[in-house]
Amino acid sequence: MTITANTSPATSNPPAPLRGAGKTTRRASREIGLMLAPGITVLIIFFGLPVIDLLQTSLSQWSGIGQRRFTGVDNYLQLLTDKSFLNSLLNSILLGIGTAAGIGIIATIMAALISGKIYGGAFYRIVWFLPAIAPPSAVAVFWSLSVQPRSGAVNAFLGAIGLGDTHAWLSDSSTAMYVIIAVAIWQGAGFAFLVILGAMEEVPVSTYEAASLDGASPVRSFFLITLPLVRPVLSMIILLEAIWAFNGFTLVWGMTQGGPGDVTTILPVQVYKEAFRFGDFGMAAAISVIGGVILLAVGFAGQWLGSRKAADD
């Protein structure tokens, strides 16, 4: 008797889909949509619609009362040759870069001192952070009074050491912007200091011990170990401080209102003047759009450079 073996290849049937799997997926998608709906609705109402209205206003001539008259890109074309706008843009850039650079350097030094376990570190943590929680309007008033000729504390100190007490810091076009930058650094360094300190304290102690065994001094360890490891945090802080200073309306308005002349007028101050002094809300909206585009570009560029650097490392 001959037995014939079945040599045909075995075929495996795909597993049958689970009953009700598609229904479960659709239900989960609906639940996710319902959970996201309130947040998306709020985002559209309080961000999307105002942005659309801002864009429409920037393409119009409007005094704030009555109907808007569509003028196309005329407002933007006028700004290209408007010396006041170009001056305020340069002032904003100067304020942003100067403040961010100063805060980055000073906050890093402060964090390094506390990380190095200096005496009274807990006390300095509190004192150095206090300016960061002070209202910008109060900071503006405090420092405006402090730099007044003769009666201000700054001039009183300078007079006591023989440098004169009649310096009109905020009335002098050669010093007004630098005083604002110094005050912005004074207020912003505390927040940056705590963030950078947190990053420094995350560096493993064993890394410093290994460097010490290899003969590295504390200064050398700081530049070769600490700074490279906290660079992502430091870059983020510098970027944020530049953006915040670029938009620093309250401090500038409280100290100089953009004066003397327009020496300290930055974009937000220029927006205020165009809208509420000159009654040109269309021009004010156009300046706001340009400022927003610049900040978005800076933010995206910073994120792109940071991610690229992280990928290279």
Order of alpha helices (4+ residues) and beta strands (2+ residues): alpha-alpha-beta-beta-alpha-alpha-alpha-alpha-alpha-alpha-alpha-alpha-alpha-alpha-alpha-alpha
